[in-house]
Amino acid sequence: MPVKLHKLQTFFSEYVELLLSCRSHSEHLCPFIDRHHEVIWGLALPPVAPIVIKRHPHEIGRGAVMTRKSEVLRKWQFLSPYLHRKQRTVWAAAEAEAIGPRGYLILASVTGISIPTLTKWVGRLKLTEAACAGSLIPPKGSVGSGRKLTEVNNPKIEPALEKMLSEEIAGDPMGPQKWVRSSLRKLSKRLGDQGHQACTHTVARLLRKMGYSLQVAKKKQAGVHHPDRDEQFKYIAALKAQFLDENLPVISIDTKKKELIGNYRREGKTWRREPLEVDSYFASYAQCVAVPFGIYDVAQNVGYVTVGISHNTAEFAVNCLVGWWKLHGRSAYAHADRVLILADGGGGNGYNLRTWKTDLQDKLCDAFGLTVTLSHYPTACSKWNPVEYRLFSHISMNWAGQPLRDLDVMLAFIRGTTTTTGLKVEAYLDQGIYRKGRKVTERQLKELALSTHDICPRWNYSLSPRLPFATGVGQK
């Protein structure tokens, strides 16, 4: 019993000394702690009567230093979880000054704060003794004061920058990555020309706020820079604005990466208790190879994906367009007689592919009386095609880490793709077989109602309905 009583008295004495030591620093620390930490500090300072603590003879010298270090360690463990970095430094400096010359070494070893830092803060704390009461406490309302942000003073600058970038956005179709072509200096100058003054630092902050980031260091080779590239981008932007102003359909088309259908591993992670078990990756064991062809309606923010199981040919691409017009296009744009199609420069819808132009003429222009305007993105610039970063990237993120075991699963993932901006996606299955190697003669090519544009004629052309439709052949 006497042993337990002695331990209890020793613990009580150390605890009271801890509280008194904390109380001795409270006047110095109050200007540096907020209300939340002041409450926590108050919990360590209950009202106690002064108590004289008698030290044992063995605590003199080195033993006293070790005892002091253990006490400091206990205080540090008690208070540090409730203080941020600056407040911890202030407390350590106050404790070191109260202990004496050896306090700097003790606090540095316990807290890991360097001795020069403690010395600097001790000097600051000593200045509080001569300061008037309340002079070091920041006045109400000073936190967060200062000049308002540019977008607060000028709410129109963000919509102006967003509209400016709408024609310059490029993105990775397999992820959320985005980048822009113009530099910060050019964007700042163009904003200034429109009456929105913003320095390059403000433009960079607004871009980060919109979700953009610099992607120059992690370069993905985009091919040779074509001399007519910038001119073509400007022309595409002008055509889009013209068709949208007239409430005419503007669609962006492309074929997504082919996918093997089967229980195969896919890149990405999903939240699960146990990982999915997949088969070895052998293409010959796949059920089939899916070919997703996407159509993105720029005005309505709606995607239409047709999944084929044959080859990526011009006939397949045109059949997807015909299906879109029958099911959605002519009902959404009842009075439209023209369509603008934005496409890549290669694949089944390449600008130099004769079968692509022939099938468009026969199955879309002549059959429905539509004038189809085609604008192809320059070579190796497919990532600027809106279907890539507004449709395909979200589909890829939706099924990331999920094996496409059959076509129904693939269609379900496509239909389930949505975004916070209201993207909706519809998916269809085309089980037709499309042959490769079709030929179009020079005579058949000359019979097309094809007219090229003055700007970049090989990338921009229009197909009009031929005379038989005008005489009544064909159907609207």
FENFEN-V777941 format. One record per backbone hydrogen bond with DSSP energy under -0.5 kcal/mol. CO is the residue of the C=O (numbers start at 1). NH is the residue of the N-H. If there is no record, write none. Layout:
BEGIN
CO_NH + CO_NH
END
This chain:
BEGIN
1_5 + 2_6 + 3_7 + 4_8 + 5_9 + 6_10 + 7_11 + 8_12 + 9_13 + 10_14 + 11_15 + 12_16 + 13_17 + 14_18 + 15_19 + 16_20 + 17_21 + 18_22 + 19_23 + 20_24 + 21_25 + 22_25 + 22_26 + 23_26 + 25_28 + 25_29 + 26_30 + 29_32 + 30_33 + 34_38 + 35_39 + 36_40 + 37_41 + 38_42 + 39_43 + 40_44 + 41_44 + 42_45 + 51_53 + 52_54 + 53_55 + 56_59 + 57_60 + 60_63 + 61_65 + 62_66 + 63_67 + 64_68 + 65_69 + 66_70 + 67_71 + 68_72 + 69_73 + 70_74 + 71_75 + 72_76 + 73_77 + 74_78 + 75_79 + 76_80 + 79_82 + 80_83 + 84_88 + 85_89 + 86_90 + 87_91 + 88_92 + 89_93 + 90_94 + 91_95 + 92_96 + 93_97 + 94_98 + 95_99 + 96_100 + 100_103 + 100_104 + 101_104 + 102_106 + 103_107 + 104_108 + 105_109 + 106_110 + 107_111 + 107_113 + 108_112 + 114_118 + 115_119 + 116_120 + 117_121 + 118_122 + 119_123 + 120_124 + 121_125 + 122_126 + 123_127 + 124_128 + 125_128 + 125_129 + 126_129 + 126_130 + 127_130 + 127_131 + 132_135 + 134_137 + 136_138 + 139_142 + 142_145 + 149_152 + 149_153 + 150_154 + 154_157 + 155_159 + 156_160 + 157_161 + 158_162 + 159_163 + 160_164 + 161_165 + 162_166 + 165_168 + 165_169 + 168_181 + 170_179 + 171_173 + 172_175 + 177_172 + 178_213 + 179_170 + 183_187 + 184_188 + 185_189 + 186_190 + 187_191 + 188_192 + 189_193 + 190_194 + 191_196 + 192_195 + 195_197 + 199_203 + 200_204 + 201_205 + 202_206 + 203_207 + 204_208 + 205_209 + 206_210 + 207_211 + 207_212 + 208_211 + 217_219 + 219_221 + 224_226 + 226_229 + 228_232 + 229_233 + 230_234 + 231_235 + 232_236 + 233_237 + 234_238 + 235_239 + 236_240 + 237_241 + 238_242 + 239_243 + 240_244 + 241_245 + 242_246 + 243_248 + 244_247 + 249_340 + 250_298 + 251_342 + 252_296 + 254_256 + 254_294 + 259_290 + 260_262 + 261_287 + 261_288 + 262_264 + 263_279 + 267_401 + 270_272 + 276_278 + 279_265 + 280_282 + 282_285 + 283_286 + 288_261 + 288_290 + 290_259 + 290_292 + 291_308 + 292_256 + 292_294 + 293_306 + 294_254 + 295_297 + 295_304 + 296_252 + 296_298 + 297_301 + 297_302 + 301_424 + 302_297 + 303_426 + 304_295 + 305_307 + 305_428 + 306_293 + 306_308 + 307_430 + 308_291 + 311_313 + 313_317 + 314_318 + 315_319 + 316_320 + 317_321 + 318_322 + 319_323 + 320_324 + 321_325 + 322_326 + 323_327 + 324_328 + 324_329 + 325_330 + 328_332 + 329_333 + 331_334 + 333_336 + 337_371 + 338_249 + 339_341 + 339_373 + 340_251 + 341_343 + 341_375 + 342_253 + 343_377 + 345_351 + 346_349 + 347_350 + 350_353 + 352_354 + 353_357 + 354_358 + 355_359 + 356_360 + 357_361 + 358_362 + 359_363 + 360_364 + 360_365 + 361_366 + 364_368 + 364_370 + 365_369 + 365_370 + 367_475 + 370_372 + 371_339 + 371_373 + 372_374 + 372_463 + 373_341 + 374_461 + 375_343 + 378_381 + 381_384 + 382_385 + 383_171 + 385_388 + 385_389 + 386_390 + 387_391 + 387_392 + 388_393 + 391_395 + 392_396 + 393_397 + 394_398 + 395_399 + 397_400 + 399_402 + 401_403 + 403_405 + 404_262 + 406_410 + 407_411 + 408_412 + 409_413 + 410_414 + 411_415 + 412_416 + 414_417 + 419_422 + 423_419 + 424_303 + 426_305 + 428_307 + 429_431 + 430_309 + 432_434 + 441_445 + 442_446 + 443_447 + 445_448 + 448_450 + 449_464 + 451_462 + 454_456 + 456_459 + 456_460 + 459_376 + 460_453 + 461_374 + 462_451 + 463_372 + 466_469 + 466_470 + 467_471 + 468_473 + 469_472
END
